[in-house]
Amino acid sequence: DEEHDGSYTSESSPRYATVDVATFRAKNCGAKLVLGSATPSIESYKKAIDGEYNFIKLPERVNKRPLPRIEIADMRREVARGNNTPFSSILKSELEDCLAKGNQAIIFLNQRGYSKSVICTECGHVQKCDSCDVSLTYHKEDQSLLCHYCGAKYKMINACTECGSPYIRYGGTGTERVVDELSKLYPNARILRMDRDTTQNKEGHFNILNKFSAREADILVGTQMIAKGHDFPFVTLVGILDADMSLHFSDFRSGERTFQLLTQVSGRSGRAEEVGKVVLQTYSPENPVLSYAIRYDYEGFFSHELSIRKATAFPPFTDVVRVLVCSEDEELAIRATKAIHEDLSEYYNQNRDKFKFFGCMKAPLKRLQNKYRYQILMRIDSGEKDMLDDIFYIVNKYNGRTVNVFYEINSNNLS
């Protein structure tokens, strides 16, 4: 179910894609494999329309309920009008109406914590993790700074660690801050928060969903874990904050992921008698991905995205191969990367016609969990299994105790 979901791909050793494993097992056991999704991956949908998969369409919503109407709130206009809260005037108006009728609302924001970063207004220094090349997220509840990559926890600062200035500001908004702001706007509303921080206990997910389902709360604020599969009959409003956040990631799948996430979270509204509404807040209302999402036009989005992938030589027309080199010693990582690059260059020169790209560089996250990271990226014509095997055997011999070498095909996360 939800075959497109990125959590089906393992980003730690052993690296694998669940759909590939399931396909292999089904073939060898004579079983049927069913991949279900309202927003299939581009690769799966192409296989379906090309006849590689049997294609079964379910064009109507459960109980033939109409899909909720999505209204766009242009946050550029909101800021110009002096509205500096996380909520547009449209969303606030719809929330008041929803609460007055005794219905429930879901507010979606894919960023936990209170704020995304802590910035010094004097020197511009951003507090970063000692072990990773990423900014720390402020968590107000326990006055801490947390790294969302390695889990390291630091005490909240009173002054800049770089220049000593006490003038600190918060950049970006997280779910914790949204709950804080909602509590001020609607003091009588009962609000629940569902993200990784509130679901760490064994029964965390169950307790929160159970309370909301039993109508012990009016508003549920959460990250992508609230976006899929939940059926709450009294939810008539979904508010999507920072809808275009994931559009700007340096990843060829960013448009696809944004469309999938917006469509899935919108589907939580209006699942019973009353027609649902969705308010989608964005700074890029003219973006074509959002235009397809508000019309629930998957086929239109697929055609648009496929043409871009074809023009730029990305999957499903190629395979993206990444060789990721990690070491606690940066010099060792650089040396290993250079050696692997030299070996692969010979292979590249012998097969240039099948390569669309070949390059060596620092990983976008240069340091993670105290390890320096370098990478070699390749794009190869799709279906060249022998080449994928050849590259694996070339790079695998460099894997050792002091240097880890990972081989990834069409990875879900290229950071």
N, C-alpha and C positions, 0 to 999 in steps of 0.2 A: 504494500500500500504506500501511496505517496512516493512512487519510484524515483521521482526527480530529486528527492531530498539529499542534500550534501552529507548528512550524517551516515549514509550508507557507504561512504568511501572512507577507509581508514587512512589517517594522516600520520600514524606512527607505525613502527615495525610490528608485525609484518604489514606492509602496505598492500591493500587490495580494494577492489570495487565489488560490493555485494552482488550487484546485478550480473557481473561477469562470472562470479563463483556459482550463483544460482543457475545461470545459463549452462555452465559446464556440467553441473550436477544433474539438471533436468535432462540434458542430452544423453548422459551416460546411464541414467536410471529409467529412461523412457517416460519421464513425467511431463506434465504440462506446467509451463511457467506463465503466471498472470502478472502483468505489470499494470497497476492502476494509478491514475492521477488525473485531476482536473486540469493540471498544467504540466504535461509531460516534458521531459528534457528534450532539447532540440534533437539530440542524437536518436532518442527513442521514437519521437514522432516522425522523423525522416524515414526510419526503418519501417514504420507502420505504413506510411503512404507509398513507400517503394515496394511494399509487398513482402518484405523480409519478416515482418511480424503480421499475424492475423489482426485486423483492425476492428475493434468493437466500439461503437460510439454510444454514449448515454447523453443525448442532447438536452434532456429536461432535468431540472433540479428535483430533489426528493420531495414527494407530495405535490409536485408541479407548482411549487411556490415560486413567485417572481424573484429575480435577483435584486438585491438592494440598489437603490439609486446612489451613485457616487457623485458628490459635489466637490469641486476643487476649490481650495482656499489659497489664494496667492499671498504668500507670507511677505513678499516684497512690499505689497500695498499696506499690509498690517503694520510693518515697521515704519513705513512712511507716515502712517497715521499716528505714530507714537505708541503702538502696542508692542511692548517688549516682553510680554509673557509668552509661555510656550503655546498658548491657545489662541486661535483666530476668533474673531467676533462671531463667525458662523458657528464654530464648534461650541462656543460658550452658550449661544442661543439654543442650539439643538440639545445640549446637555441639560439646560434648565427645563426645556420642554419634556425631555425623556424622564427626568427625575420627578417632575410634576405629575406625570401620568402613572408613576409607580413602576416604570420599566427599568431595565438594566442597560448599562453601557460598558463597552470595552475600549480602553485607550491603549494603543500599540506604539511602542518606541523601542527600537532595537539597540538600546544602549542602557546598560544597568549602571548603578551608582548614582551619585548626586550630580556630578559634573565630569565631563570627559577629560579635563586637564586642569592643572593649577598653574597659573602664569603670573610672573612678576611684572607689574606695570611700569617699573622703573627701568629694568635692563632687558625685559622680554624673556628671561630664562624660564623654561618649562621643566617642572619636576619630572625626572625620568627614573626608571628602575635601574638599580646597580647591575643587574644581571642581563637585562634586555634593552634593546635600542628602541624603547617605546615609552610614551608618557604614562604617568600614573593617574589613576582615576580616584577622585575624592568620594569617600563614603561617609556621609554625615552622621549616620546612626552611631557608629563607633569611633568617629573622628579619626579615620585612617586614610592612608593612601595605598591603593591596591594595584598590583600589576595583574592585568587580566590574561597574561600569557603564562607566567610561571607561578602565579599565586602569592608572590612575595608581598609582605604587609609592612607598612611604615607608619610612624606617627604623623599626624597632620602637622604641618609647619606653621609657625607664627610669623616667620620672616623668610625672605628669599635666602636659600642656601648659597647663592652665588654672590649677591651684593649686600645682603643684610637688610634690604628694604622691607618694611612691614606692609607695603601696599601689594596685596595679593588679590587676584581676581580669578573667577571660575570660567572656564571655556566650555561651551556645549552643555547640553542637558541630558540627564539620565533619568531612569524610572523613579529613583528615590526623590529627586527634585520635583518630578511631575506630581507625585503623591502629595508632597509638601504644598505645592501651589494649589492643587485641587482642594485640599483641606481648608485653605484660606478662602477660596471662592465659594465652596459649598460645605460649610461647617457641620451641617446635619447629615451629610452623605456618608454612608459607610463604604470605606475604600479598602480594597485588598491589592497587594502587589505580588506579582509572580515572575520571578527571574531566578537566576542561579543562586543569588544570595539568600532568597527566602525559601528555597526548596532543597537546601543541603541536608536536612534531616530525612530520615528514612521514609516518613509518611508525608513529607512536605508537599509534593504535587497533589496527592490525594486530598489532603486536608483543605487546601486552598480551593481546589475545584469543587469539592463537596460543599463547602460553605457558600460558594457563589451559586452553585446549582440549587441549593436549598433557600436561596434568596436572603441569605444573611448578610449580603453586601449589595450595594447599588452600582458600584464602579469597580471594574477589574483593570488594573494597570499592569502591563507586562511586555516582555520581549517576545521573540519569535516562538517561544514554547506555547503561547496562547493562540498562535495563528492558525493551527491546523487541527482538524478532526473533532473539535469540541462542538457540542450541540446544546445551546442554552436557549430555550424557547422564549424567554422574556427579554433577551437582548435585542433591542431595536435600533441601537446606534453603535457604530464603530468610529472612533477617531484615530486617524493615522498621523502621527507627528513625524516630521523630518522624512517624508516619504521618499525623497530623492537621495537620502544619505548613501545608500548602497550603489547608486548609479555612478558615483565618482571614484569607485575603487579601481585600481589599475589591474583589471582582470577582464579577459575577453567575455566572461560569463556575467558581468555585472548587470547588464540589461536584462538578461534571462532571469537572474535571481530576483531582481527587483519586481519584474512582472509577476513571477510566481508568488512571491511573498505578499504583494498587494492584493492579488486575486484571492489568495487563500484567507487572508485576514478579513477581507471584505465579506467573504462567505459566512462569517460568524453572525452576521446581522440578519434579522428578519426570517428566521427559520420556522416560525409558527404562524399564527393568524395575521399579526400586524406586519405590514410591509416595512422592511428595514431601510435605514439610511446610513451612508458612510460619508464622513468628511475627511478628505485627503489634503493635508497641508504640505505645500511645496514651494521652493524658491525657483523651480524650473517648470512652470505649468505647460510650456510649449514643447517639452520633451516628448518625442514620438512614443517612447515606452509607456509613459503615463497616459497618453491619448488612447492607446490600445487597451490599457488596463481598465480605464473608467468605462469602456464599452464592453468589457469582458470578451474582447475579440482575440482569442488565442490564435486562430488561423491567420489573421492579418499580422499579428505580431510575429508568428513563425515565419511567414514569407519575408517580412522585413528583416528579421534577424538572420535568416538563412542567406539572403542576398549579401548582407554585410560580411558574414563568415566566409562566403565564397570569394568575395573580392579581396579579402585580407588574408586568405589561406589559413583559416583556423578550423578546428573540429566543427562538423564531422568530415570536412574535406581533407584534413590532415590529422596527424597525431602529434600532440605537444609532448616532447620528452624533456624532462629536467633531470640533470645530475646535480644533486645537492651535496656539497662537501662541508662538513662541520668539524671543528676542533676547538678545544679550550686555548690552544696555542695558535695565534693568528698566522704566524710564519709557516707553521706546518700546514695549515689550511690552504694558504696561498701556494706553497710548493706542490701539494697534492693536486690542486686545481690546475696548475700549469702543466704538470706531467700528464694528467688525464686529457687535458685540452690538446696536447701534442699528439697523443695516441689517436684521439678522435679526429683530429685534423687530417691525418692520413686517410682514415676511412671516409671522411667527408669529401676529400679530393677525388676519391675513386668513385663516389656515388653522387656527385653534385646535382645531377638532373633530378634526383628524388628528394633533395632537400629544398625547403622553402626558406629556411632560416637556420643559421648556426652562429652562436655567439657566447662569449664568456664574460661574466660580470659578478659584482657583489649581489647577494640576495637583497630584496627590498627591505627585509628585517635583517640588518647586517649582523646583529648579535642577539641571541635568544638563549636563555637559561645558561648563561656564561659561556656559550659556544659561538665562535665566529663562523659566519656562513657565506660561502661563495657558490656560484652555480654556473652550469653550462646549459644553455637552452637550445633546443632544436625543434624545428617543425618539419615533419616528414610526410610524404604522400600517404594518405590513409590506406590501410590494408597491407602494408609492407611488414608482415610479421617476422620474416627472416632478418630484416634490418634491425628490428627492435631487439631480437635475440642477440644479434651480433654486437650491438652497442652495450647490452647488459654484460656480456662476457668480457668486453674491453674494460669496462669501468669497475666490475666487481672485484678484481684482483687488488684494487687500491684500498679496499675496506680493511681497517685494522683497529687496534686498541686506542691509538692516539688520534686517529682520523676516522670519522664515520662518513661513508659514502652511500647516499640513497639514490635509488633509480626510480623515477616516477613517470607514469604515462597518463596524460590528460588529468593531472592532479586537480583536485577541487580547490586547492589553495596554493597559489604561486607566490605567497608573501615570504 
